[in-house]
Every structure is written in C-alpha cells, then in structure tokens.
C-alpha cells in the first residue's frame, strides 16, 4: 500500500528521536523484504508518514496498558491486511524492540469435516469457509490467552490452514511462538464485526442469498454467531485498525486482480505438480464467491469507521488517501 496521506500531527506518539530511530532501523530491516511487501514508492517517506507513527501509537498504548495488547486489523478482501500486519510486525520488533505475534482469523477455520457437518445440520452454504460460524472460536481464544500469559520458555501453537486442500494442517505443521508477546496482531476480513439487527436480514442482499438462502437460515445463523461467541473473541481486542476500501466494486476488482496474478504465477511455474491443488476462478466465480461475504462487508464499511481507533481510507488506486485516528478510548490502568 502506498500513501497520499500523513499520520495526524496531533496524534504523534513517543518522541521524534524514537520515531527516527525506528525509521532507520526498519529501513535496514526492510532491505531484504521490500520487494515481497510490494511497496512501490520511497520507503523512508512511507515509514515517516504513516507506518512508524502508527507503530509508535501502538507502543504507547501497549506500554500504558502494562500488559500484552491485542491489535485487531480489519479489512475487506484485497485491502492489504497481511501487508499491514507484516509491516507493523517488523517496525514494532526492529524499531521499538517489541515482541510481536501475528495470526489471522483464517488460521482458525474449522476442519473440512466440521464444515461438512455444519453444511448437513444447519445449511449447505456453511461448507464455504469464511463467514462467522466457520471458525474455531474457542481455539482462537486459547491462542490469544496463551500468547498473553505464556512463561518465557512456553510454546504457543498457532494453527495453520491449507487453502489448497481446504483443510487445517496437522498440528505438527503449526507455527510455534515462545513466551508471551507484547503485541498480538489479529487480522481478518470480519475481525471486530458486529451483528446486524434481525430485521435487516429479511431482504436478500444478492442473488446468492435470494437463490440459496430464501428462508434466511444461513444468514441468520451467521448473524447469531456474531452475537455470541464471536463477540467474546472480538472483546479480546484492545484497539482496532480498519483498512476501509472505497466500495464493494473495489473489492471485486482487487480480488479479480489477485486471481489474475495467481494465474500468471501458475503459468510461469509451468508444471502440473507445482500447480496441483490451485484453483483459479474466473470473473463470475469471483463475484459469486464474494457474495458470501458481501453482507458483513457492507455492514462493516458503514458502521466500523465511527468506532475504529484508526481508519485508513483507501482510494480506488489502493493508496491511503486519509488517516483517521479516534480520540483515546482505551481504559488505562491507574
């Protein structure tokens, strides 16, 4: 993500010398990872204008809390959640000396067998991973609690989901984090989402809901999940950063671009064995796929900016055009 905006000057945290040290340290650390993170303009300017000030903002809040902090990052498909999470992980670690653990709500997907059971017992659309109800929330709560409270040599195992086989990896392949983290970055398209009023569910939002959920069973179940166990999971979040896409059409466009890039990589790889398990979607399949997430995405785009701690407004060129930082809302210890 490139940027046209600046972090608000009245919300700058820590000292200028601390921030400049972080810029220099991060610039050196990024020498090897710059290409993979797809940063397309001057690194120092980006760090100084947005990312180091944001990391300093996180550091100040974590230190005031005097305990591990959970930072939620929300953004629609293709918004840049993984890139932002990686940037903050490196800046907070290299520039500010913080121990940062990162995981995605995608890591918590239920196993294929569990979703097959949900599809039989509740609604067939729950076979498609992504919406609330298709994650192991209790596992997520356990991961967060362990990352907060682990002893210095204690390992926390973070699950890994293999999208190429649509199933969770065996625990022997899970990531391991040793000890407690200072900052836990928890990212995902529906992270921090709130339920809609039941009356809003009555009218189908798209052809998927109209044709495959005419009795509102699926969308009611998903909404009930947000009222229940997902509210408990999201209550663990101490501060929320929202990457706000300009429209749903941008989601479709950016997701299509991702699929085109994947297809190009597959073509370059060339061999059957190298690409086995990869499924490339055409434009219509992408639109049908995103319809599963459209209701919650639209709801979040409408209501989250008024309560997120930081909102990064993207323009149609995928640039940060505006940064909104809310007045401090967290309750600090005495």
C-alpha positions as CSV (number, residue, x, y, z in Angstrom):
1,X,0.0,0.0,0.0
2,X,1.4,3.4,-1.0
3,X,0.1,6.5,0.7
4,X,-1.0,10.0,-0.2
5,X,-1.8,10.8,3.4
6,X,0.0,11.7,6.7
7,X,-0.5,10.4,10.2
8,X,-2.3,13.3,12.0
9,X,0.3,15.5,13.7
10,X,-1.7,15.9,16.9
11,X,-1.8,12.1,17.3
12,X,2.0,11.6,17.1
13,X,3.2,9.4,19.9
14,X,6.6,8.9,21.6
15,X,9.5,11.4,20.8
16,X,10.7,12.4,17.4
17,X,14.1,10.8,18.1
18,X,12.4,7.5,19.0
19,X,10.4,7.6,15.8
20,X,13.5,8.5,13.7
21,X,15.4,5.6,15.3
22,X,12.6,3.3,14.3
23,X,12.7,4.6,10.7
24,X,16.4,3.9,10.4
25,X,16.3,0.5,12.0
26,X,13.3,-0.5,9.9
27,X,14.8,0.8,6.7
28,X,17.7,-1.6,7.2
29,X,15.5,-4.5,8.1
30,X,13.3,-3.9,5.0
31,X,16.2,-4.1,2.6
32,X,15.5,-7.8,2.1
33,X,11.7,-7.8,2.3
34,X,10.9,-4.7,0.4
35,X,10.0,-6.5,-2.8
36,X,7.9,-9.1,-1.2
37,X,5.7,-6.5,0.6
38,X,5.2,-4.7,-2.8
39,X,5.9,-1.2,-1.5
40,X,6.1,0.9,-4.7
41,X,7.3,4.3,-3.6
42,X,10.1,5.7,-1.4
43,X,10.5,3.6,1.7
44,X,11.6,6.3,4.1
45,X,8.8,8.6,3.2
46,X,6.2,5.9,3.7
47,X,7.7,4.9,7.1
48,X,7.8,8.5,8.3
49,X,4.4,9.5,7.1
50,X,2.2,6.5,8.2
51,X,3.7,3.3,9.4
52,X,6.2,4.3,12.1
53,X,3.8,6.8,13.6
54,X,1.2,4.0,13.7
55,X,3.6,1.7,15.3
56,X,4.6,4.4,17.9
57,X,0.8,4.8,18.6
58,X,0.6,1.1,19.3
59,X,3.7,1.1,21.5
60,X,2.3,4.0,23.6
61,X,-0.9,2.1,24.2
62,X,0.7,-1.2,24.9
63,X,3.0,0.4,27.5
64,X,0.1,2.3,29.1
65,X,-1.8,-1.0,29.4
66,X,1.2,-2.6,31.1
67,X,0.3,-6.0,29.6
68,X,0.2,-7.7,26.2
69,X,-2.0,-5.7,23.8
70,X,-4.3,-7.3,21.1
71,X,-4.4,-5.2,18.0
72,X,-7.3,-6.1,15.6
73,X,-6.8,-5.3,11.9
74,X,-10.0,-5.3,9.8
75,X,-10.2,-5.0,6.0
76,X,-12.2,-6.4,3.1
77,X,-10.7,-9.0,0.7
78,X,-7.7,-7.5,-1.1
79,X,-7.5,-4.4,1.3
80,X,-3.9,-5.2,2.4
81,X,-4.4,-6.7,5.9
82,X,-1.4,-9.1,5.6
83,X,0.9,-6.4,4.2
84,X,0.0,-4.0,7.1
85,X,0.4,-6.8,9.7
86,X,3.8,-7.7,8.3
87,X,4.9,-4.0,8.2
88,X,3.8,-3.5,11.8
89,X,5.4,-6.7,13.0
90,X,8.8,-5.6,11.6
91,X,8.6,-2.0,12.7
92,X,7.4,-2.9,16.2
93,X,10.1,-5.5,16.6
94,X,13.1,-3.9,14.8
95,X,12.3,-0.3,15.5
96,X,10.8,-0.5,19.0
97,X,12.1,-3.8,20.4
98,X,8.6,-5.3,20.9
99,X,7.8,-9.0,20.7
100,X,5.0,-9.3,18.1
101,X,2.9,-12.3,17.3
102,X,0.7,-12.2,14.2
103,X,-2.1,-14.5,13.2
104,X,-5.2,-14.4,11.0
105,X,-8.7,-15.4,11.6
106,X,-8.2,-17.5,8.5
107,X,-5.8,-19.7,10.7
108,X,-8.9,-20.6,12.8
109,X,-11.0,-22.1,10.1
110,X,-12.8,-25.3,11.2
111,X,-11.7,-28.5,9.6
112,X,-13.3,-29.7,6.4
113,X,-15.1,-32.5,8.3
114,X,-16.5,-30.0,10.8
115,X,-17.8,-27.7,8.0
116,X,-19.3,-30.7,6.2
117,X,-21.2,-31.5,9.4
118,X,-22.4,-27.8,9.6
119,X,-23.5,-28.0,6.0
120,X,-25.6,-31.1,6.7
121,X,-27.0,-30.0,10.0
122,X,-27.5,-26.2,9.5
123,X,-27.2,-25.0,5.9
124,X,-25.2,-26.1,2.8
125,X,-23.6,-22.6,2.5
126,X,-21.6,-23.2,5.7
127,X,-19.4,-25.6,3.7
128,X,-17.7,-22.5,2.2
129,X,-15.2,-21.2,4.7
130,X,-15.0,-17.5,5.7
131,X,-18.2,-16.4,7.4
132,X,-18.7,-16.4,11.1
133,X,-19.6,-19.9,12.2
134,X,-16.8,-21.5,10.1
135,X,-14.0,-20.7,12.6
136,X,-13.0,-22.5,15.8
137,X,-13.6,-19.5,18.1
138,X,-12.6,-21.4,21.3
139,X,-9.2,-22.3,19.6
140,X,-8.7,-18.6,18.9
141,X,-9.4,-17.6,22.5
142,X,-6.9,-20.2,23.7
143,X,-4.2,-18.9,21.3
144,X,-4.7,-15.3,22.5
145,X,-4.7,-16.3,26.1
146,X,-1.6,-18.3,25.7
147,X,0.2,-15.5,23.8
148,X,-0.7,-13.2,26.6
149,X,0.3,-15.4,29.6
150,X,2.9,-17.9,28.4
151,X,6.0,-18.4,30.6
152,X,9.4,-17.5,29.0
153,X,10.1,-20.9,27.6
154,X,6.5,-22.0,27.0
155,X,5.4,-22.6,23.4
156,X,2.1,-21.4,21.9
157,X,1.0,-23.4,18.9
158,X,-0.8,-21.3,16.2
159,X,-2.9,-23.3,13.8
160,X,-2.2,-23.3,10.1
161,X,-4.9,-23.8,7.4
162,X,-4.0,-25.1,4.0
163,X,-6.4,-23.4,1.5
164,X,-5.2,-25.6,-1.4
165,X,-6.7,-28.6,0.3
166,X,-9.4,-26.7,2.1
167,X,-8.5,-28.2,5.5
168,X,-6.5,-27.5,8.6
169,X,-2.9,-28.7,8.7
170,X,-1.8,-31.4,11.1
171,X,-0.7,-29.9,14.4
172,X,2.9,-30.9,13.7
173,X,3.0,-28.2,11.0
174,X,1.5,-25.5,13.2
175,X,3.6,-22.4,13.9
176,X,5.1,-22.0,17.4
177,X,5.6,-18.9,19.4
178,X,7.8,-19.0,22.5
179,X,6.9,-17.0,25.6
180,X,4.5,-14.1,25.9
181,X,4.1,-11.4,23.2
182,X,4.0,-7.7,23.8
183,X,1.6,-7.1,20.9
184,X,-0.7,-9.7,19.3
185,X,-1.8,-8.7,15.9
186,X,-5.1,-10.4,15.0
187,X,-6.2,-9.7,11.4
188,X,-9.1,-10.7,9.2
189,X,-11.9,-9.5,7.0
190,X,-14.6,-9.9,9.7
191,X,-12.4,-9.1,12.8
192,X,-14.3,-6.8,15.0
193,X,-17.6,-7.1,13.1
194,X,-20.9,-6.6,14.9
195,X,-24.2,-8.2,14.2
196,X,-27.0,-6.6,12.2
197,X,-30.5,-6.1,13.5
198,X,-32.6,-9.2,12.7
199,X,-34.9,-7.1,10.6
200,X,-32.1,-6.2,8.2
201,X,-31.7,-9.9,7.3
202,X,-35.1,-10.2,5.7
203,X,-34.4,-8.8,2.3
204,X,-31.8,-10.7,0.3
205,X,-28.7,-8.7,-0.5
206,X,-27.7,-10.5,-3.6
207,X,-28.5,-13.5,-5.8
208,X,-26.7,-15.9,-3.6
209,X,-28.9,-15.1,-0.6
210,X,-32.0,-15.0,-2.8
211,X,-31.5,-18.3,-4.6
212,X,-29.6,-20.3,-1.9
213,X,-30.9,-18.9,1.3
214,X,-34.5,-17.9,0.7
215,X,-35.6,-18.8,4.2
216,X,-32.8,-16.7,5.9
217,X,-31.4,-19.8,7.7
218,X,-27.8,-19.3,6.7
219,X,-27.6,-15.5,7.2
220,X,-29.5,-15.7,10.5
221,X,-27.0,-18.4,11.7
222,X,-24.0,-16.3,10.7
223,X,-25.5,-13.2,12.4
224,X,-26.2,-15.2,15.6
225,X,-22.6,-16.2,15.7
226,X,-21.6,-12.5,15.7
227,X,-24.0,-12.0,18.6
228,X,-22.5,-14.9,20.6
229,X,-19.1,-16.5,20.6
230,X,-17.5,-14.1,18.1
231,X,-18.4,-11.2,20.3
232,X,-16.4,-12.9,23.1
233,X,-13.5,-13.3,20.7
234,X,-13.5,-9.8,19.5
235,X,-13.8,-8.5,23.1
236,X,-10.2,-9.5,23.5
237,X,-9.2,-6.7,21.1
238,X,-7.7,-3.7,22.8
239,X,-7.6,-1.4,19.7
240,X,-8.8,-1.8,16.1
241,X,-7.3,-0.6,12.8
242,X,-9.7,-0.6,9.9
243,X,-8.4,-0.5,6.3
244,X,-11.5,0.9,4.6
245,X,-11.9,0.1,0.9
246,X,-13.7,2.7,-1.2
247,X,-16.6,0.4,-2.3
248,X,-17.7,-3.2,-2.9
249,X,-16.8,-2.8,-6.5
250,X,-13.2,-2.2,-5.5
251,X,-13.3,-5.5,-3.6
252,X,-14.4,-7.3,-6.7
253,X,-11.8,-5.5,-8.8
254,X,-8.9,-6.1,-6.5
255,X,-9.9,-9.7,-5.8
256,X,-10.0,-10.3,-9.6
257,X,-6.5,-8.7,-9.9
258,X,-5.2,-11.1,-7.3
259,X,-6.6,-14.1,-9.2
260,X,-5.1,-12.8,-12.4
261,X,-1.7,-12.5,-10.7
262,X,-2.1,-16.1,-9.3
263,X,-2.9,-17.3,-12.8
264,X,0.2,-15.6,-14.2
265,X,2.4,-17.2,-11.5
266,X,0.8,-20.6,-12.2
267,X,1.6,-20.2,-15.9
268,X,5.2,-19.3,-15.1
269,X,5.6,-22.3,-12.8
270,X,4.5,-24.4,-15.7
271,X,4.5,-27.9,-14.3
272,X,1.4,-29.8,-13.2
273,X,3.0,-30.9,-9.9
274,X,3.9,-27.3,-9.0
275,X,0.3,-26.1,-9.5
276,X,-1.7,-29.1,-8.4
277,X,-4.4,-28.1,-5.9
278,X,-4.6,-24.5,-7.0
279,X,-8.0,-23.4,-8.3
280,X,-8.1,-20.3,-10.5
281,X,-11.5,-18.5,-10.5
282,X,-12.9,-16.6,-13.4
283,X,-14.7,-13.2,-13.0
284,X,-18.1,-14.7,-12.5
285,X,-16.8,-17.2,-10.0
286,X,-15.1,-14.5,-8.0
287,X,-18.3,-12.4,-7.9
288,X,-20.2,-15.5,-6.7
289,X,-17.5,-16.2,-4.1
290,X,-17.5,-12.7,-2.7
291,X,-21.3,-12.7,-2.3
292,X,-20.8,-15.0,0.7
293,X,-19.0,-12.1,2.5
294,X,-20.9,-9.1,1.0
295,X,-23.5,-8.6,3.7
296,X,-20.9,-8.4,6.6
297,X,-18.5,-6.4,4.4
298,X,-21.1,-3.7,3.6
299,X,-22.2,-3.6,7.2
300,X,-18.7,-3.1,8.4
301,X,-17.9,-0.4,5.8
302,X,-20.9,1.5,7.1
303,X,-20.6,1.2,10.9
304,X,-17.0,0.5,11.8
305,X,-15.3,3.8,10.9
306,X,-17.3,5.5,13.7
307,X,-15.8,3.2,16.3
308,X,-12.4,2.0,15.0
309,X,-9.4,3.5,16.7
310,X,-7.6,4.1,13.4
311,X,-9.2,4.1,10.0
312,X,-7.1,4.0,6.8
313,X,-9.2,5.2,3.9
314,X,-8.1,3.7,0.6
315,X,-8.8,5.3,-2.8
316,X,-9.5,3.3,-6.0
317,X,-5.8,3.1,-6.7
318,X,-5.2,1.2,-3.4
319,X,-3.5,4.2,-1.9
320,X,-4.1,5.5,1.7
321,X,-5.8,8.8,1.0
322,X,-6.8,9.7,4.5
323,X,-6.0,8.6,8.1
324,X,-8.5,9.0,10.9
325,X,-7.4,8.5,14.5
326,X,-10.1,8.5,17.1
327,X,-9.7,10.2,20.5
328,X,-8.2,7.9,23.1
329,X,-10.9,5.4,24.2
330,X,-9.0,2.8,26.0
331,X,-9.2,2.5,29.8
332,X,-5.7,2.9,31.2
333,X,-4.6,1.2,34.5
334,X,-4.2,3.5,37.4
